[in-house]
Amino acid sequence: MGKLDKYARQSKLKEQSKVLPIRLPESIYEQFRQRCVELGLSMSEAGYLLIKEELEDNLYISNTNEVAVTTEQLQKSIQGDTKPYTRNTTGKYFSSSTRWNSNHYEIENELPCPLCQQWYSKANFSRHAKNHHTTTKELLESNEDLVYEMIDKRKQNM
């Protein structure tokens, strides 16, 4: 288990943000992307959480060693859990959390829009759903018949 497990999908602060472009070797990028998929986090959220924890760790260490000991004990208990994920029939990992995700609608990192009959990048699909005045979940679940029809067509064409 990594540091991100205890943060899986926490709410974001409503504070103005800045973009931090970083370069990574392709192998590390792919490993990190897969880990984020497993946790149901975007890569931006995961990066934010890692940086936040790093800053908080430094604050804890500078203020009191007691907090560092507590954090270490929590990390050990988190790392000791060896089975937080199961594999579903699509071959993708998912957490046992109750949080909704769109992984079972995804093909080649894209999601189908049943209203437009087009495929859009998973990363930008939420923005697209807003054009229809709805959320990703509502759009996909309220039109499941059309969505699965689009998925079947796409799989046949692969």
C-alpha positions as CSV (number, residue, x, y, z in Angstrom):
1,M,0.0,0.0,0.0
2,G,1.1,3.5,-0.8
3,K,0.6,6.8,0.8
4,L,-2.4,7.5,-1.5
5,D,-4.6,4.7,-0.1
6,K,-5.7,6.7,2.9
7,Y,-6.7,9.6,0.7
8,A,-8.7,7.8,-1.9
9,R,-11.2,10.4,-3.3
10,Q,-11.4,13.0,-0.6
11,S,-13.1,16.3,-1.4
12,K,-11.1,19.1,-2.9
13,L,-10.6,22.4,-1.3
14,K,-12.3,25.4,-2.9
15,E,-9.0,27.3,-3.2
16,Q,-7.5,28.8,-6.4
17,S,-5.1,26.4,-7.9
18,K,-1.9,26.5,-10.1
19,V,-0.8,24.0,-12.7
20,L,2.5,22.1,-12.1
21,P,3.7,20.4,-15.3
22,I,6.2,17.7,-14.6
23,R,8.2,15.3,-16.8
24,L,8.5,11.6,-15.9
25,P,10.1,8.7,-17.6
26,E,7.4,6.8,-19.5
27,S,7.7,3.7,-17.3
28,I,7.1,5.6,-14.1
29,Y,4.2,7.6,-15.8
30,E,2.5,4.3,-16.7
31,Q,3.0,2.7,-13.3
32,F,1.7,5.9,-11.6
33,R,-1.3,6.1,-14.0
34,Q,-2.2,2.5,-13.3
35,R,-2.0,3.0,-9.6
36,C,-4.3,6.0,-9.8
37,V,-6.8,4.0,-11.8
38,E,-6.7,1.3,-9.1
39,L,-7.4,3.9,-6.5
40,G,-10.1,5.8,-8.5
41,L,-8.0,9.0,-8.4
42,S,-7.0,11.3,-11.3
43,M,-3.2,11.8,-11.6
44,S,-3.7,15.4,-10.6
45,E,-5.5,14.4,-7.4
46,A,-2.8,11.8,-6.6
47,G,0.0,14.4,-7.2
48,Y,-1.8,16.9,-5.0
49,L,-2.2,14.4,-2.2
50,L,1.5,13.3,-2.3
51,I,2.7,16.9,-2.3
52,K,0.3,17.8,0.5
53,E,1.4,14.8,2.6
54,E,5.1,15.7,2.0
55,L,4.5,19.2,3.3
56,E,2.4,18.0,6.2
57,D,5.1,15.4,7.1
58,N,7.7,18.1,7.2
59,L,5.5,20.2,9.5
60,Y,4.9,17.3,11.8
61,I,8.5,16.4,12.1
62,S,9.5,19.9,12.8
63,N,6.8,20.4,15.5
64,T,6.7,17.0,17.3
65,N,8.2,13.6,16.9
66,E,5.0,12.1,18.4
67,V,3.0,12.7,15.2
68,A,5.7,11.1,13.1
69,V,5.5,7.9,15.3
70,T,1.7,7.9,15.0
71,T,1.9,8.3,11.2
72,E,4.5,5.5,10.9
73,Q,2.2,3.2,12.9
74,L,-0.7,4.1,10.6
75,Q,1.4,3.5,7.5
76,K,2.4,0.1,8.8
77,S,-1.2,-0.9,9.3
78,I,-2.1,0.4,5.8
79,Q,0.8,-1.4,4.2
80,G,0.0,-4.6,6.1
81,D,-3.4,-4.9,4.3
82,T,-2.5,-7.1,1.2
83,K,-5.9,-7.4,-0.4
84,P,-7.7,-4.1,-0.9
85,Y,-8.4,-4.6,-4.6
86,T,-10.1,-7.3,-6.6
87,R,-10.2,-7.8,-10.3
88,N,-13.5,-7.6,-12.1
89,T,-14.4,-9.2,-15.4
90,T,-13.2,-6.3,-17.5
91,G,-9.6,-7.0,-16.3
92,K,-9.4,-3.6,-14.5
93,Y,-8.7,-3.2,-10.9
94,F,-11.2,-1.5,-8.6
95,S,-11.4,-0.6,-5.0
96,S,-13.9,-2.1,-2.7
97,S,-15.1,1.5,-1.9
98,T,-18.7,2.5,-2.7
99,R,-17.5,5.4,-4.8
100,W,-18.9,5.3,-8.4
101,N,-16.5,5.2,-11.3
102,S,-16.8,4.9,-15.0
103,N,-14.3,2.1,-15.6
104,H,-16.8,-0.4,-16.9
105,Y,-17.9,2.0,-19.6
106,E,-14.4,2.8,-20.7
107,I,-12.7,1.6,-23.9
108,E,-9.3,2.7,-24.9
109,N,-9.4,5.6,-22.3
110,E,-12.6,7.0,-23.8
111,L,-16.2,7.0,-22.8
112,P,-19.3,7.0,-25.0
113,C,-21.8,9.9,-25.1
114,P,-25.2,8.3,-25.8
115,L,-26.7,11.7,-26.7
116,C,-24.1,12.7,-29.3
117,Q,-23.3,9.1,-30.3
118,Q,-19.6,10.1,-30.1
119,W,-16.6,8.9,-28.0
120,Y,-14.8,11.4,-25.8
121,S,-11.6,11.2,-23.7
122,K,-12.3,9.9,-20.2
123,A,-10.2,12.8,-18.8
124,N,-12.5,15.4,-20.4
125,F,-15.8,13.5,-20.2
126,S,-17.0,15.4,-17.2
127,R,-16.6,18.6,-19.0
128,H,-18.5,17.2,-22.0
129,A,-21.3,16.0,-19.7
130,K,-21.7,19.5,-18.4
131,N,-22.6,20.6,-22.0
132,H,-25.7,18.3,-21.6
133,H,-26.3,19.9,-18.1
134,T,-25.7,16.6,-16.3
135,T,-22.9,14.6,-14.6
136,T,-20.9,11.7,-16.1
137,K,-22.7,9.2,-13.8
138,E,-26.2,10.5,-14.7
139,L,-25.4,10.6,-18.4
140,L,-24.1,7.1,-18.6
141,E,-26.5,5.4,-16.2
142,S,-29.7,7.0,-17.5
143,N,-28.9,6.0,-21.0
144,E,-27.3,2.6,-20.3
145,D,-29.0,0.8,-23.2
146,L,-27.5,3.3,-25.7
147,V,-24.2,3.3,-23.9
148,Y,-23.9,-0.6,-24.0
149,E,-25.0,-0.5,-27.7
150,M,-22.1,1.9,-28.5
151,I,-19.7,-0.2,-26.4
152,D,-20.7,-3.4,-28.3
153,K,-20.2,-1.6,-31.7
154,R,-16.8,-0.3,-30.7
155,K,-15.7,-3.8,-29.5
156,Q,-16.8,-5.3,-32.8
157,N,-14.8,-2.8,-34.7
158,M,-11.6,-3.5,-32.7
